[in-house]
Amino acid sequence: MHYVSTRNPDLRLSAAQAIVQGLSRDGGLFLPEEIPQIPLEEIKALSKLPYPERAVKIMKRYLDEFTEEELLGFAEKAYGASKFDDPKAAPVKDLGDGRYIMELWHGPTCAFKDMALQMLPYLLTASLKKTGEDKTVCILVATSGDTGKAALEGFRDVEHTKILVFYPDGGVSDIQKLQMVSQEGQNVGVCAVRGNFDDAQSGVKRIFSDPILREDLADKGYFLSSANSINWGRVLPQIVYYISAYCDLLESGKIALGDKIDFCVPTGNFGNILAGYYAKHMGLPVGTLVCASNANNVLTDFLSTGTYDRNRPFYQTASPSMDILISSNLERLLALMEGAGESVANYMNELAARGKYTVRPETAQKIAAEFACGFCDDEGTKQTIAKLFSEKGYLLDTHTAVAWNVAESYRAKVEAQNPLVVVSTASPFKFCQSVLEALGETKLASGTDIIAQLAEKTGKTAPAPLAGLAGKAVRFTDVTGKDEMESKVTEFLRA
Ligand SMILES: *Cc1c(COP(=O)(O)O)cnc(C)c1O
């Protein structure tokens, strides 16, 4: 199977090449030329297997150059007991009335980014070998919080890799910051940037597109790569848990083989829900994919009108990992709808030039047939957390609460209701302050004490990686100007 650029179908690469490159040289994203199929009988067979084996059988269909044995080795390490505190890796909880929650935050950093970033280092280092690249790969990440920590944890002490994370100084939660600056490992670096997330992101993009620096690094034996969801190696492992959720419902007798289920996904960069779209088009019986946004509802507008318009106020919300106005993975959906090539390139050029584009009416109709959408502001998010906790004793984080709220509105509107799985993307203990406020707490403890406060208030146990933060030594205190990031990279690689 080959991979093509969303902007040019003649640019064809192998899976390993696409993973190594991350972003296509023409600015496009890579996507598989066709979507491999998985028959119902095989989904039934998968339901008897543990998560790592499900992952192998599904991912193998996209990765010709990898053997099943090789992939199983990766999956068992990525999703094993030393990394995930639940043997199912992505357990599905029954909340009654055909409503389920799939918890994707049992990994080492307590957010769903682990599902892909525990796997990506294995895929990337193996891909480097397969493509004959013998340099050390240097991963640069700009993060608004969750990706940075998950990438650090995924790549720590992985041979032939180094990873440097930039985060906006003062722009991440205290817990997110402490998670990053206390990161262990010999090959990791963390640096704050004076500026906001966009400054950090633009700085990283500038470094990537600097040919002189690239050459200089190549001379020193380094190769730059990305751990962002623009890399296909991030999207692929996410397809697995949609199919896995179906397997679990089947195995527990909640659905029969062939029954359709819906998913509701808290969405930012459109990577997670895109993986759900792939699962559906591989043959998984999925009815509707519900795209949930917070007050930054650019996707709600796009999915319901066909016009994408980022010219609007940017809100800092209680669900910060969804505070995004440019959803990069939407480009892959457009290529799936209209075919890779010029028309996608034109939309993206319009977006870059005017911050706005409108897709063809047929495309808008096709999209509306596949996706439902909705959004929920901070007030609704907090009410949802309080309501589900008091009614069911289930504690949501702010991102999942957005999705739960949107899912409930969606179900109230449709007549024939499929079972619906809400995709839960973070542990509530990652967003203690907002969750405690939602539960009516007005006096908040400071620093890491807030974790114990939430545990006490709710009777829930904090995940070990977060509970253990209190005693952690701070290793990284560097702060840099947004124009000096490049010299931080050189300095980091010299050390
Ligand atoms: C990254 C993230 C999201 C958004 O996921 P996308 O794939 O970017 O749409 C939602 N919730 C949490 C907690 C996240 O970390």
The ligand as an SDF file (V2000), in Angstrom:
LIG
                    3D

 15 15  0  0  0  0  0  0  0  0999 V2000
   -5.5400   16.5140   22.0130 C   0  0  0  0  0  0  0  0  0  0  0  0
   -6.7590   16.4240   22.8270 C   0  0  0  0  0  0  0  0  0  0  0  0
   -8.0540   16.5400   22.2670 C   0  0  0  0  0  0  0  0  0  0  0  0
   -8.2760   16.8370   20.8050 C   0  0  0  0  0  0  0  0  0  0  0  0
   -7.9490   15.7580   19.9640 O   0  0  0  0  0  0  0  0  0  0  0  0
   -7.7250   15.9690   18.3970 P   0  0  0  0  0  0  0  0  0  0  0  0
   -7.2120   14.6830   17.8860 O   0  0  0  0  0  0  0  0  0  0  0  0
   -6.7120   17.0860   18.2850 O   0  0  0  0  0  0  0  0  0  0  0  0
   -9.0300   16.3490   17.8050 O   0  0  0  0  0  0  0  0  0  0  0  0
   -9.1500   16.3790   23.1050 C   0  0  0  0  0  0  0  0  0  0  0  0
   -8.9900   16.1510   24.4370 N   0  0  0  0  0  0  0  0  0  0  0  0
   -7.7660   16.0500   25.0060 C   0  0  0  0  0  0  0  0  0  0  0  0
   -7.6810   15.8260   26.4770 C   0  0  0  0  0  0  0  0  0  0  0  0
   -6.6130   16.1800   24.2420 C   0  0  0  0  0  0  0  0  0  0  0  0
   -5.3960   16.0750   24.8330 O   0  0  0  0  0  0  0  0  0  0  0  0
  1  2  1  0
  2  3  1  0
  2 14  2  0
  3  4  1  0
  3 10  2  0
  4  5  1  0
  5  6  1  0
  6  7  2  0
  6  8  1  0
  6  9  1  0
 10 11  1  0
 11 12  2  0
 12 13  1  0
 12 14  1  0
 14 15  1  0
M  END
$$$$
